[in-house]
Amino acid sequence: MAVSVEALHDVCMQALTRIGVSPSDAQTTADALVLADTWGVYTHGSKLLAGYIRRLSGGGWNVTGRPVIDREGPSWAIVDGAHALGQVGGEFSMSLAIAKAKTTGIAYVGMKNTAHIGAAGCFAAQAAQEGLIGIVTGNDIPSVAAPNARGAVLGSNPLAYSVPAKKHPPILLDMATAAVAGGKVYAAHQRGETIPATWLIGPDGHPTTDGSLYPQSASLAPMAGHKGYGLGLLAEILAGVIPGGALTWQVGSWIFDEANLPSKHNAAFIAIDVQQFCGDSFGERVDYLIDELHQAPKAEGATRILVPGELEWERREQALKNGIPLPADVIEKLNIVTQQFSLALPTI
């Protein structure tokens, strides 16, 4: 089912403004959700809208909340997200990191007391679009096991980065530090698909393929074992420990908790103004690196060697021309919103 970018953005905007979100905050949130959909990252796009509206309507997230700077220095800041939409806090925090980095060369902004931030890559790409390297991470309620653990110890804490080039689109990586994002487990289970044995750890501490066990009785496996566990712990420190936000089980479940409870998510944003380090040659050097990777010898039967984000930018270009081919599970969630607000989602 293909939907135009403009039509999907309009549905997101209308739904958010009808529950009291300001037009500017609705725009920021809709921009991020639709961007993720154009990339083909459907787990973190408009599929989230129904859950966001439930939280906002219930009062757990602040419809009119505005992020504020709690304390700051020349190259750092701590932001209180005021339990507003995570996309609003994310855009505010990365914009602040970018502004500081343009003065000092590099900047860190930690944000506490926010909501689910959606696709962390949206904010990393925000920096890259302005010519800076962007790095973003966050924390969440534990859903990922540690090696040798029988239950979850950390969230599927995301790690994203984006690097600007000159002739090529920005390099972009957005990954969970779990073997797979929890949203993909939900989506696969809802579609009746088999869960790979590498995705989940059952209540006995061993792999399971039963997607119905997650999250009540099963945990996500850490990406690459102890390596993913270590990266998830770094994310917890950058996003939660430094800004003084909620940690591990102090963070709420934005999906399963009562709608009147704040979720207390946290995130970290790092911006690097590479021009101050490298001058104008940086983009050309990244292009050279990308070209070298493209030209590397290919495996038998392979046609391309890709850099992170290449497929996402290509999907976005096609989506802008031909519409977004939304999967059935996304349409199902969007139908909840369109029916609630008597909106139409025209197809192409």
C-alpha positions in Angstrom: 0.0 0.0 0.0 1.7 3.2 -1.2 1.0 6.5 0.5 2.5 9.8 -0.6 5.0 11.4 1.8 2.8 14.5 1.9 -0.4 12.6 2.8 1.3 10.6 5.6 2.9 13.7 7.0 -0.5 15.5 7.0 -2.2 12.6 8.9 0.6 12.8 11.6 0.3 16.5 11.8 -3.5 16.6 12.1 -3.6 13.8 14.7 -1.0 15.5 16.9 -2.5 19.0 16.7 -6.0 17.7 17.5 -4.8 16.5 20.9 -3.1 19.8 21.7 0.4 19.5 20.4 1.6 22.8 19.0 1.9 23.0 15.2 5.7 23.4 15.4 6.1 20.4 17.7 3.7 18.4 15.5 5.8 19.3 12.5 9.0 18.2 14.2 7.5 14.9 15.2 5.8 14.2 11.9 9.1 15.1 10.1 11.0 12.4 12.1 8.3 9.7 11.8 7.9 10.1 8.1 11.6 10.4 7.5 12.0 6.9 9.2 9.2 5.6 6.9 10.9 6.9 3.8 14.1 5.1 4.9 12.1 1.9 5.2 12.6 1.8 9.0 8.9 1.1 9.5 9.3 0.0 13.2 10.2 3.6 14.1 8.0 5.6 11.7 4.3 6.5 11.7 3.6 3.1 13.2 4.5 4.7 16.5 1.8 7.4 16.2 -1.1 5.6 17.8 1.0 4.7 20.9 2.3 8.3 21.1 -1.2 9.6 21.1 -2.3 7.2 23.8 0.6 8.5 26.0 -0.1 12.2 25.3 -3.8 11.8 25.8 -3.2 10.0 29.1 -1.0 12.7 30.4 2.2 10.5 30.9 3.8 12.6 28.2 3.4 16.4 28.3 1.4 17.7 25.3 2.7 21.2 25.8 6.1 20.3 27.4 9.1 22.3 26.2 12.7 21.1 26.7 14.9 23.4 28.8 18.6 23.7 29.5 19.3 22.5 33.0 22.9 23.5 33.0 25.6 24.0 30.4 29.2 24.9 29.5 30.8 26.0 26.3 30.9 22.5 24.7 28.2 20.7 26.7 24.7 20.9 28.2 22.2 18.9 30.2 18.6 19.3 28.9 15.4 18.4 30.8 13.1 17.1 28.2 10.0 18.0 30.4 8.4 14.7 29.4 7.6 16.2 26.0 7.7 14.2 22.8 11.1 12.6 22.3 11.3 14.0 18.7 10.8 17.5 20.1 13.5 17.0 22.7 15.8 15.3 20.2 15.6 18.1 17.7 16.2 20.7 20.4 19.1 18.8 21.9 20.9 18.1 18.6 20.4 21.7 17.5 22.0 22.8 20.7 24.9 20.3 20.2 25.4 21.6 16.7 25.4 25.2 17.7 28.0 24.6 20.5 30.1 22.4 18.2 30.3 25.2 15.6 32.0 27.3 18.3 34.1 24.8 20.2 34.6 22.0 17.6 32.8 19.2 19.5 29.9 19.2 21.9 27.9 16.8 24.0 24.3 17.3 25.1 22.6 14.8 27.5 18.8 14.9 27.8 16.9 13.4 30.7 13.1 13.1 31.3 12.1 12.7 27.7 9.8 10.3 25.9 10.5 7.7 23.3 12.8 9.4 20.7 11.9 7.2 17.8 14.7 6.6 15.2 17.9 7.9 16.7 19.3 8.2 13.2 17.0 11.1 12.5 19.0 13.3 14.8 22.4 12.0 13.7 21.3 12.8 10.2 20.3 16.3 11.3 23.9 17.0 12.2 25.2 15.5 8.9 22.9 17.7 6.9 24.6 20.7 8.4 28.1 19.3 7.7 28.8 17.8 11.1 29.3 14.3 12.3 26.3 13.4 14.6 26.3 10.6 17.2 23.2 9.7 19.1 22.3 7.1 21.8 19.6 6.5 24.3 18.5 4.2 27.0 15.3 2.3 27.6 13.6 -0.1 30.0 15.6 -3.4 30.1 14.7 -5.8 27.4 18.2 -7.2 26.5 20.0 -10.0 28.3 23.7 -10.0 29.2 25.8 -13.0 28.5 25.1 -15.6 31.1 22.0 -13.8 32.4 18.5 -15.3 32.6 16.7 -12.0 32.1 17.0 -8.5 30.8 19.6 -6.1 32.2 19.8 -3.3 29.7 17.5 -1.6 27.2 17.9 -2.2 23.4 19.8 1.1 23.7 20.3 2.6 20.2 23.5 3.8 18.8 23.4 6.0 15.6 25.9 8.0 13.7 25.9 10.0 10.5 28.9 11.4 8.6 28.6 14.0 5.9 30.2 13.5 2.5 30.5 15.8 -0.5 29.1 14.0 -3.6 27.6 11.0 -1.7 24.7 11.0 0.7 25.8 11.0 4.4 26.9 7.7 5.8 24.2 6.7 8.3 24.0 3.8 10.8 21.2 3.4 13.3 21.2 0.2 15.2 19.9 -1.3 18.4 22.6 -2.8 20.7 20.4 -5.8 20.9 20.5 -8.5 18.2 17.4 -6.9 16.8 15.1 -4.0 17.8 12.2 -5.0 20.0 9.8 -3.5 17.4 11.0 -6.0 14.9 10.1 -8.9 17.2 6.6 -7.4 17.7 6.2 -6.9 13.9 7.4 -10.4 12.9 5.2 -12.0 15.6 2.1 -10.0 14.5 2.8 -11.1 10.9 3.0 -14.7 11.9 6.6 -15.0 10.9 9.1 -17.3 12.5 11.5 -15.6 15.0 15.1 -16.4 14.3 16.9 -18.3 17.1 19.4 -15.5 17.4 16.9 -12.8 18.4 15.5 -13.9 21.8 16.7 -15.4 25.1 14.1 -17.4 26.9 13.4 -17.5 30.7 16.0 -20.3 31.0 18.8 -18.2 29.6 18.9 -20.0 26.3 17.7 -19.0 22.8 14.1 -19.3 21.9 12.1 -18.9 18.7 8.8 -18.2 20.4 8.1 -14.5 19.7 5.0 -14.6 22.0 7.3 -14.8 25.0 8.7 -11.3 24.4 8.8 -9.1 26.5 7.1 -10.7 29.5 9.1 -14.0 29.6 11.9 -13.5 27.1 14.7 -11.0 26.5 16.4 -9.8 23.4 19.8 -11.2 22.8 22.6 -8.7 22.9 24.1 -7.9 19.5 27.3 -9.9 18.9 27.2 -11.2 22.4 29.5 -9.4 24.9 30.3 -6.8 22.3 26.7 -5.6 22.0 26.4 -5.8 25.8 29.4 -3.5 26.1 28.0 -1.0 23.6 24.6 -1.0 25.4 26.3 -0.3 28.6 28.2 2.7 27.1 24.8 4.0 25.8 23.4 3.7 29.3 26.2 5.8 30.7 26.2 8.5 28.0 22.4 8.8 27.9 21.4 8.1 31.5 24.3 8.3 34.0 25.8 11.6 32.7 22.6 13.7 32.5 21.3 12.3 35.8 18.3 10.5 34.3 16.5 7.3 35.0 18.6 4.1 34.7 17.6 0.6 33.6 14.5 -0.4 35.5 13.8 3.2 36.5 12.8 3.8 32.9 9.2 3.0 32.1 7.7 1.0 29.3 6.1 3.5 27.0 4.1 0.7 25.3 2.9 -1.3 28.3 2.7 1.1 31.3 -0.4 3.1 32.1 -0.8 6.1 29.9 -0.7 8.5 32.8 2.9 7.6 33.8 6.0 9.3 32.4 8.4 7.0 30.7 11.6 8.9 31.8 13.6 8.1 28.7 17.0 9.7 28.2 19.3 10.4 25.3 22.7 11.7 24.4 23.7 13.8 21.4 27.3 14.5 20.2 28.2 16.8 17.3 31.6 17.2 15.7 32.3 20.1 13.5 34.8 18.4 11.2 35.6 21.6 9.2 37.4 22.9 12.3 39.6 19.7 12.3 40.0 19.1 8.6 38.9 22.1 6.6 37.0 21.7 3.4 38.8 18.5 2.5 36.8 16.4 4.8 33.9 15.7 2.5 36.2 14.8 -0.4 38.1 12.4 1.9 34.9 10.7 2.9 33.9 10.4 -0.8 37.3 8.8 -1.5 36.7 6.3 1.3 33.2 5.5 0.1 34.4 5.1 -3.5 37.2 2.7 -2.3 34.7 0.6 -0.5 32.4 0.5 -3.5 35.3 -0.7 -5.7 36.5 -3.5 -3.4 36.4 -7.0 -4.9 32.9 -8.5 -4.6 31.8 -11.9 -3.5 30.6 -14.2 -6.2 27.1 -13.3 -7.2 27.2 -9.9 -5.5 26.6 -6.7 -7.4 27.3 -4.0 -4.9 29.2 -3.2 -1.7 27.2 -0.7 0.3 28.1 1.8 3.0 25.7 2.2 6.0 22.7 4.3 5.0 23.1 3.9 1.3 19.9 1.9 0.9 18.0 4.2 3.2 18.8 7.3 1.2 17.9 5.4 -2.0 14.6 4.3 -0.5 13.9 7.8 0.5 14.5 9.1 -3.0 12.0 6.6 -4.4 9.5 7.3 -1.7 9.5 11.0 -2.5 8.8 10.2 -6.1 6.5 7.2 -5.9 5.1 7.2 -2.3 6.0 5.0 0.7 5.1 1.3 0.4 3.8 0.9 3.9 3.5 -2.7 5.3 0.2 -4.1 6.5 1.2 -3.8 10.2 1.9 -0.1 9.8 -1.4 0.5 8.0 -3.2 -1.4 10.8 -1.7 1.0 13.4 -2.4 4.1 11.3 -6.0 3.0 10.9 -6.4 3.3 14.7 -5.4 7.0 14.3 -7.4 7.8 11.2 -10.6 6.3 12.7 -10.0 8.0 16.1 -9.8 11.4 14.4 -11.9 10.8 11.3 -9.0 11.3 9.0 -8.3 9.9 5.5 -5.1 8.3 4.4 -5.3 8.4 0.5 -3.3 5.8 -1.3 -1.4 6.2 -4.6 
